Amino acid sequence: MRLLVMRRWPRGVARGKVDGWERELAPSPPLLQAFRQERISWEGFAQRYLEEVGLRRELLGKWRERAQRETVTLLCSCRDPGRCHRALLRGLLEGG
């Protein structure tokens, strides 16, 4: 299962290249903009992202259950996987 976790559809990516799209698991636009403009640190971004996505308990539960049954690959356009919301989200889906 290839799951896109971005607010906007990425340019040049055909719809058939992913199996699902969850905008609500992406960082909010203001949060992402603050991080990209270096107004907040990675640590600040991570804390705020986990707070935001933590409010979506039902959605997290749905994907946590799915990830227990099959491989779910999280996709986005972040260039540095070590400083990407995918890593944070993965921890939530794996750790419960």
C-alpha positions as a printed NumPy array, in Angstrom:
array([[  0.   ,   0.   ,   0.   ],
       [  1.577,   3.248,  -1.174],
       [  0.073,   6.108,   0.844],
       [  0.71 ,   9.732,  -0.064],
       [  0.768,  11.959,   3.037],
       [  0.941,  15.466,   1.561],
       [ -1.605,  18.317,   1.541],
       [ -1.233,  18.88 ,  -2.209],
       [ -0.791,  16.401,  -5.01 ],
       [  2.825,  16.504,  -6.229],
       [  3.477,  17.673,  -9.759],
       [  4.439,  15.005, -12.224],
       [  3.118,  12.081, -10.179],
       [  0.41 ,  10.078, -11.916],
       [ -2.595,   9.143,  -9.782],
       [ -1.985,   5.48 , -10.536],
       [  1.436,   5.587,  -8.848],
       [ -0.115,   5.647,  -5.35 ],
       [ -2.847,   3.597,  -3.746],
       [ -4.175,   6.175,  -1.304],
       [ -3.926,   9.82 ,  -0.298],
       [ -4.424,  11.157,   3.233],
       [ -4.084,  14.938,   3.33 ],
       [ -4.948,  15.032,   7.005],
       [ -1.801,  13.096,   7.922],
       [  0.389,  15.833,   6.417],
       [  1.58 ,  18.832,   8.418],
       [ -0.672,  21.878,   8.27 ],
       [  0.398,  24.472,   5.688],
       [  1.387,  27.069,   8.343],
       [  3.503,  24.509,  10.211],
       [  5.253,  23.287,   7.082],
       [  5.882,  26.847,   5.926],
       [  7.376,  27.834,   9.301],
       [  9.754,  24.878,   9.152],
       [ 10.775,  25.45 ,   5.54 ],
       [ 11.435,  29.125,   6.258],
       [ 13.517,  28.108,   9.29 ],
       [ 11.28 ,  30.016,  11.723],
       [ 11.068,  26.858,  13.855],
       [ 13.589,  24.104,  14.477],
       [ 13.181,  20.452,  13.551],
       [ 12.433,  19.707,  17.196],
       [  9.719,  22.402,  17.268],
       [  8.277,  21.125,  14.013],
       [  8.238,  17.531,  15.266],
       [  6.49 ,  18.472,  18.509],
       [  3.836,  20.547,  16.758],
       [  3.291,  17.944,  14.021],
       [  2.774,  15.184,  16.58 ],
       [  0.275,  17.408,  18.389],
       [ -1.607,  18.135,  15.144],
       [ -1.756,  14.59 ,  13.872],
       [ -2.479,  13.245,  17.358],
       [ -5.869,  14.948,  17.171],
       [ -6.805,  12.641,  14.287],
       [ -7.184,   9.528,  16.425],
       [ -9.687,   7.737,  14.187],
       [ -7.586,   8.261,  11.079],
       [ -4.42 ,   7.145,  12.866],
       [ -6.24 ,   4.079,  14.183],
       [ -7.44 ,   3.175,  10.702],
       [ -3.911,   3.278,   9.28 ],
       [ -2.353,   1.639,  12.33 ],
       [ -4.679,  -1.341,  11.862],
       [ -3.974,  -1.466,   8.153],
       [ -0.21 ,  -1.346,   8.76 ],
       [ -0.538,  -4.374,  11.05 ],
       [ -2.127,  -6.369,   8.211],
       [  0.022,  -5.212,   5.294],
       [  3.007,  -3.056,   4.381],
       [  2.116,   0.626,   4.176],
       [  4.718,   2.793,   2.461],
       [  4.424,   6.482,   3.339],
       [  5.176,   8.876,   0.48 ],
       [  5.828,  12.618,   0.306],
       [  8.274,  15.05 ,  -1.295],
       [ 10.67 ,  15.615,   1.635],
       [ 14.263,  15.354,   0.508],
       [ 15.756,  14.475,   3.889],
       [ 14.049,  11.346,   5.29 ],
       [ 15.587,  12.025,   8.689],
       [ 13.806,  15.371,   8.957],
       [ 10.452,  14.452,   7.476],
       [  7.008,  14.011,   8.965],
       [  6.944,  10.51 ,   7.437],
       [  9.421,   9.306,  10.052],
       [  7.295,  10.792,  12.827],
       [  4.12 ,   9.317,  11.372],
       [  5.759,   5.938,  10.959],
       [  6.588,   5.959,  14.657],
       [  2.966,   6.676,  15.493],
       [  1.689,   3.916,  13.233],
       [  4.18 ,   1.361,  14.499],
       [  4.196,   2.315,  18.152],
       [  0.552,   2.896,  18.802]])
